[in-house]
Amino acid sequence: MKGFLAVACLISVCYTQSTTKHPHMHTHEPNESESITFAYSGMTHDLIVKQRVGKTYNCYVADLTPEEEKHIHTDAGLRSAELRVLGQLSSATMEDMAMIDAHNVKLCGHAPHNGTVTYYVL
């Protein structure tokens, strides 16, 4: 009987040591998200970059170089133009919607509910 009690105590001690919980750390960090979409306008031959951060919606209109226009319909050509324009977004200048071609405005779309669209040109 003493042997059985000793084995039961040993199992109990081993089990409780392997099931301890580690404290769960809460950082209370907010979620962050951003969405960037590209569209090529066949009417204006511009590359449209749509960026959404929350309810803020930015639309960038970028002119393509003649070389980029030649290759825009290939995967490599489109990717090359997208990467070049992404690198230039910080140098874009804000523009009034009335100054943006109507085809490009349509490709930019509209902001989500209670959001605003800001237009930029490169």
N, C-alpha and C positions, 0 to 999 in steps of 0.2 A: 504494500500500500504506500509506504514511504517512497518507493522507487517511482510509482505512478505519479505521485504528487510532485516529485522533483522534476520529472519529464514534462508534466503539464505546466509547471512554473517556467521551465526553460523555454518551452514553445511560446508561452505567453510573452515572456521578455523579448524573445527574438522577433515576434510578430509586431509588438508595439514599437520596437526600434525601427522597423522597416516601413512603418506607415505614418511617420511624422509628416506633417504638412509644412511646406515652406510658406512664408508669408507672401501674399500676392501684392505686388506693387502696382498702384494706380498712378499714372502720370498725369491724367486729366488733360492730355494733349488733344486739341481739336483735330478732326479729320481735315485734310487738305486735298483738293482735286483741281485739275485743270484739263481742258479739252482743246485740242487744236485739230482743225480740219482744213484740208486744202481742196481747192476747186480751180480748174482751168476754164477760163471763159473763151470759147471758140469764136464768139462775136467780137470781143475786144482784144483778144490775145494777151490777157493779163492773168496773173496767178493770184487767186483770192485766198487769203489765210483767215480763217475764222477761229477766234480764241474765246473760250468761255471760262470764266472764273466766277463761280456763284451766279449772281444775277448780272454780272458785268459781262458784256459781249463786245469784243473788239473785232473789227473787220479791217484787214490790211489789203490794199490793192497794190500789187507790184508789177511793174513793167518787166517783160522778159527781153533778154538780149536776142539779137537775130540768131545766134547759134542755139540758144535755148529753144526758140520757136521751132527750129528745124527738128529737134529731138524730143519735144515735149510729149509726143505720143508713144514714146518708148519708156519702159520701166526705169532704165538708167537715166534717161533725159529728164523725166519728171522728178525723180529722186534728187538729181543734181540741182535742179531749179529750187525745189523745196528746201534743201539744205542751205543754199545760198541766201534765200529770202529769210529763213529762220535766223540766220546770223545777222541780218540787217534790221530786224524788228525794232531794236532799241533806238535806231536812228530815224524811224518813221515820223512823219509830221501829221498832226491832226488836220482833218479836212471836213468841211461842211458836207452833209449828204447831198445837197443840191449840186455840188461840184463833181460828184462821182457819177460815172456813166450808169444809166438806168439798168442795163444788163448786169453790171457788177453789183449794184444795190440789191437786185433780185437774188443773185447768188449768195450775197451776204446773209440773207434771210432776216428774221426779226428776233428780237430779244425774248427770253422767257418772260413769263408773267411778272409784271412790275419791274422789269429790267430795262436797261438802256443799251443802245448800240452806239459805239463811237467808231468813226471812220478814220483811217489813216492811209497815207500814200507813201510809197517807197520810191 
